[in-house]
Amino acid sequence: MGGSTQIDGNPKFNVGLDEQFLKLKNEVLKNGLSILGFTGLGGSWKTTLATKLCWDEQVENDTCSSYWSNIQAAEAEVLILTLHTNQYSNPEIINQISKLIVSISSFTALKNLKRLSLYMCNMSQVFETNTIPISEALPNLVELSIDYCKDMVQLPTGLCNITSLVNLTISNCHKLSSLPKEIGNLENLEHLRLSSCTDLEWLPDSIGRLSNLRLLDISKCISLRSLPEDIGNLSNLRSLYMINCAGCELPYSVINFENLKVICDEETAISWEDLNTNIKIEIPQADVNLNWLHPI
């Protein structure tokens, strides 16, 4: 898992790139661009220039009303949508952007996009109003993260056809009740995180076809009734997170696991020990934070 670092205030850059930065800044201010695609060899200061440009006050103030139709970034590999404010704890910022709508049609030029993160999005506006399946719009996606998308009841159409996916994270999407059987088509998937999807009731047996899966996280999926029978076919699975999954029954096929570490609570640990003594069990310290629960 990765970490994050919060930057207080405008970061300082002393890398001798003033000429290049001014050229980029003038281009943005002149043409009203909202998104730029940075391409080039590794070590050519792409990230440094992009970060400095995002933090420039004049750029931020003059381009915040730009339209998505300006996107012309066919070579972009990462799409980052950022709202930064000094009042990080103030939820009122959400009200200020309530009219912002991002559509899948905005991504049609991003055929090389590798990583996409959706946070607190209206999924019906992002995907369901368009005729272009996500598999055609983003065919080379490697990492997809969907977090706090409260209206998502099922995965976007065509998502399971993006066989390039390696990491799929769906968290705090409380209306998601099941995964499609086509999830087994994601032959290159290594990490599948489904944490805090409190209405998720079952997983399809086709998960057993994810031969490259190394990590599965179903923590805090409190409605999950059982693991699929074919889960024992995941010979490369190394980490299984089952925190707050006491009501989840284990199938007999879990006896097949030999190199698996299960991270769970004490009650779930007893169930595993009754079926398989070859696995490693880790019981983390109790977490009393209940912020992941959604309101009734």
RAGI-V780152 format. One record per backbone hydrogen bond with DSSP energy under -1.0 kcal/mol. CO is the residue of the C=O (numbers start at 0). NH is the residue of the N-H. E is the energy in kcal/mol with one decimal. If there is no record, write none. Layout:
[[CO | NH | E] [CO | NH | E]]
This chain:
[[16 | 20 | -2.7] [17 | 21 | -2.5] [18 | 22 | -1.6] [19 | 23 | -2.1] [20 | 24 | -2.8] [21 | 25 | -2.4] [22 | 26 | -1.7] [23 | 27 | -2.2] [24 | 28 | -2.6] [25 | 29 | -2.3] [26 | 30 | -2.1] [27 | 31 | -1.6] [40 | 43 | -1.3] [44 | 48 | -2.3] [45 | 49 | -2.5] [46 | 50 | -2.6] [47 | 51 | -2.3] [48 | 52 | -2.3] [49 | 53 | -2.1] [50 | 54 | -1.6] [55 | 59 | -2.4] [56 | 60 | -2.5] [57 | 61 | -2.0] [58 | 62 | -1.5] [62 | 65 | -1.9] [66 | 69 | -1.6] [67 | 70 | -2.1] [72 | 75 | -1.7] [76 | 113 | -3.6] [76 | 114 | -1.2] [86 | 89 | -1.5] [89 | 92 | -1.4] [90 | 93 | -1.9] [91 | 95 | -1.3] [93 | 96 | -1.0] [94 | 97 | -1.2] [96 | 99 | -1.8] [102 | 105 | -2.0] [103 | 106 | -1.8] [104 | 107 | -1.1] [106 | 109 | -2.2] [109 | 112 | -1.5] [113 | 141 | -3.0] [113 | 142 | -2.6] [114 | 78 | -1.6] [115 | 144 | -2.2] [117 | 146 | -2.7] [121 | 124 | -1.0] [121 | 125 | -1.8] [122 | 126 | -2.5] [122 | 127 | -1.1] [125 | 103 | -1.9] [126 | 129 | -1.8] [132 | 135 | -1.3] [132 | 136 | -1.9] [133 | 137 | -2.6] [137 | 140 | -1.3] [141 | 165 | -3.0] [141 | 166 | -2.3] [142 | 115 | -2.1] [143 | 168 | -2.7] [144 | 117 | -3.3] [145 | 170 | -2.3] [146 | 119 | -2.6] [147 | 149 | -1.0] [148 | 151 | -1.6] [155 | 158 | -2.1] [156 | 133 | -1.4] [157 | 160 | -1.7] [158 | 161 | -1.8] [160 | 162 | -1.6] [161 | 164 | -1.8] [165 | 189 | -2.9] [165 | 190 | -2.2] [166 | 143 | -2.1] [167 | 192 | -2.7] [168 | 145 | -2.9] [170 | 147 | -1.9] [172 | 175 | -1.4] [176 | 200 | -2.8] [179 | 182 | -1.8] [180 | 183 | -1.5] [181 | 184 | -2.6] [182 | 185 | -1.5] [184 | 186 | -2.4] [185 | 188 | -1.7] [189 | 213 | -2.9] [189 | 214 | -2.2] [190 | 167 | -2.5] [191 | 216 | -2.3] [192 | 169 | -3.2] [194 | 171 | -1.6] [195 | 197 | -1.1] [196 | 199 | -1.7] [200 | 224 | -2.3] [203 | 206 | -1.7] [204 | 207 | -2.3] [205 | 208 | -2.2] [206 | 209 | -2.1] [208 | 210 | -2.2] [209 | 212 | -1.8] [213 | 237 | -2.4] [213 | 238 | -2.1] [214 | 191 | -2.5] [215 | 240 | -2.6] [216 | 193 | -3.6] [217 | 220 | -1.6] [218 | 195 | -2.8] [219 | 221 | -1.4] [220 | 223 | -1.7] [224 | 248 | -2.7] [227 | 230 | -1.7] [229 | 232 | -2.2] [230 | 233 | -1.8] [232 | 234 | -2.1] [233 | 236 | -1.4] [237 | 260 | -2.3] [238 | 215 | -2.3] [239 | 262 | -2.7] [240 | 217 | -2.6] [242 | 219 | -3.4] [244 | 247 | -2.0] [248 | 226 | -2.4] [250 | 253 | -1.5] [251 | 254 | -1.8] [252 | 255 | -2.1] [253 | 256 | -1.3] [259 | 279 | -2.5] [260 | 239 | -2.4] [261 | 281 | -2.9] [262 | 241 | -3.5] [264 | 268 | -2.1] [265 | 269 | -1.7] [266 | 270 | -1.2] [267 | 271 | -1.9] [268 | 272 | -2.5] [269 | 273 | -1.6] [271 | 275 | -3.2] [279 | 261 | -2.9] [281 | 263 | -1.9] [289 | 292 | -1.5]]
